[in-house]
Amino acid sequence: MWPAWCFSYSYLFSRRHSLTLSTSDSIGAYRISGLQPGTYNLRVAQPGFAVKFYADLTVTVNRLLILDVVLAVSTAQEVITVSANPSLLETTISSSGETILPQQIEQMPINGRNYLDLMQLVPGVTINRQADEGTDAATPILGERGGNAVFLLDGMPNSDAVDGGPAAPFDQDSILEFQVLTSGYSAEFGHGSGGVVNVVSKGGTSHWHGLLSAFHRNSVFDSSDVSGTRAPFLLRWDPSANVGGPILRDRVFFFGSVERIHESRQLNFVFPPNTPGFLQTREETFDQHNQSFETRTFLKLDEQLGRHRVTEQMNLINGHVTNFLPLSEAVNLPSTRTDSDSRYLMLGFHDTATLGKLSGPWLLSAYAQYRGEPFAERPAHPEASPATTLFNMFSGFTTGGLFGDLGQVKFGAGFTPLLIQPQYSSTGAHLDKIVQRHEIKFGWDFQHAHVDGVESANLLNQLFATTPDFRQFGPVNSGVYVLTAVAGPTPQDDRIRLRNNYQGLFVQDDWKIATTLTLNLGVRWDYD
């Protein structure tokens, strides 16, 4: 930050629960580093000059806020209060994107209480409702596959290194704000070729505060857009609570949240045309409601220890889903549905410290993190068929066609249970310093991925039979079939054992050539 006048004065920077004292250097430049996102007041004072007070300055994630301060000469004890509205256009960076602010997260209605749905407010981001959630086509950023985006939580990784996309979900009420960078971002962001989603969680403040909320959806309030039909059954209960405040005044702060989700949904399934009535009757017993159960817990402890701000946090999510059918397989019969169980555990430690002189300190940001994310999937109705069967339906033996003249239907989920147990250990450190007109930043990131599990073995069956034979003899003894087993030669070959080390090094220099011109330079090396 470069003030209009060059002389030395001191600054008192106040947050809701802390005070920070900073002094400008010999040319009047100042920088207050390592601030958490939030609302601040700034008091500028120098003997012989009127005090200037800036109220309600909003500092968002990954943002450089510039204030050029001019003090008026005054011999009296005079205070000038300014309602500051700094420009939202950041002229010192080359990246493009958008920051989703706390007001938007709290006030905008989100159908499924997933804060990442607000990404559609960012230019260049598309939410594709016709694609399965978590797939590459679900949330492309400037045309780049969604799975290639980088997800961060409080500066620590939160990306699914196995399938791509975000790893752990979060209670919406535990998220303070998040930034989406779509292109041109600096060298400090790596480990992906898509956009960057930088999430900041809430923390405790100097006053105790709490929130109780309940989100409810019920199909009795819905109407159908198909004449003569009722809206599919839907019942969702989503209560949540959080609390935060000081444990030790101006030193230790606590925040915690918990959320419980239970949703029962009738899948809007319609049998494909020409599906035989006897097969529909057989499948109707498997056409049960898709149910989701999920518990989300988030705990965070902040400590102000001298010039160190230390954070410990834990995020734990347990989920159970029954009778799930991906959108991409919506025409498959109910017996193809699956059950799954998942758990996301994240333990994180983060230290932000200012080192050296207050007028020109080094800013250190270091973290260490552990994540465990086991996932299991199995057929919801294994009794339906020993194999995933593609039934080519023939009206008779003399149709002359290779495939069924009555069409095809798929039923059964013929795969053995899938088990994946990913574990990630991550650490890193970044250093930042202002040297005259240069802001120099460099750092290192490391992640060790340890994934064990058992791959599912698939039985795929192409069945060619007449509908009368299928009705009489069932899926195993009717017609001609081609059975394909997709699995390793031995059970040992189905075991998953992935070990990977990721290393990332970067250095960048934001060179302020002139008051209105900044050159952003950087280089990054990733080895994965």
NORTANOR-V450840 format. One record per run of one state. SS is the DSSP state (alpha for helix, beta for strand, coil for the rest). FROM is the first residue (numbers start at 1). TO is the last residue. If there is no record, write none. Layout:
[[SS | FROM | TO] [SS | FROM | TO]]
//
This chain:
[[coil | 1 | 9] [beta | 10 | 14] [coil | 15 | 18] [beta | 19 | 23] [coil | 24 | 37] [beta | 38 | 45] [coil | 46 | 48] [beta | 49 | 49] [coil | 50 | 50] [beta | 51 | 59] [coil | 60 | 72] [beta | 73 | 73] [coil | 74 | 78] [beta | 79 | 83] [coil | 84 | 95] [beta | 96 | 100] [coil | 101 | 101] [alpha | 102 | 107] [coil | 108 | 114] [alpha | 115 | 121] [coil | 122 | 124] [beta | 125 | 125] [coil | 126 | 140] [beta | 141 | 141] [coil | 142 | 143] [beta | 144 | 144] [coil | 145 | 145] [alpha | 146 | 148] [coil | 149 | 149] [beta | 150 | 153] [coil | 154 | 155] [beta | 156 | 157] [coil | 158 | 158] [beta | 159 | 159] [coil | 160 | 165] [beta | 166 | 166] [coil | 167 | 171] [alpha | 172 | 174] [beta | 175 | 183] [coil | 184 | 195] [beta | 196 | 201] [coil | 202 | 208] [beta | 209 | 218] [alpha | 219 | 221] [coil | 222 | 233] [beta | 234 | 248] [coil | 249 | 251] [beta | 252 | 265] [coil | 266 | 276] [alpha | 277 | 284] [coil | 285 | 289] [beta | 290 | 305] [coil | 306 | 307] [beta | 308 | 324] [coil | 325 | 326] [alpha | 327 | 329] [coil | 330 | 333] [alpha | 334 | 336] [coil | 337 | 337] [beta | 338 | 355] [coil | 356 | 357] [alpha | 358 | 360] [coil | 361 | 361] [beta | 362 | 379] [coil | 380 | 381] [alpha | 382 | 384] [coil | 385 | 387] [beta | 388 | 394] [coil | 395 | 407] [beta | 408 | 411] [coil | 412 | 414] [beta | 415 | 415] [coil | 416 | 417] [beta | 418 | 435] [coil | 436 | 437] [beta | 438 | 454] [coil | 455 | 457] [beta | 458 | 466] [alpha | 467 | 477] [coil | 478 | 479] [beta | 480 | 486] [coil | 487 | 490] [alpha | 491 | 494] [beta | 495 | 514] [coil | 515 | 516] [beta | 517 | 527] [coil | 528 | 528]]
//
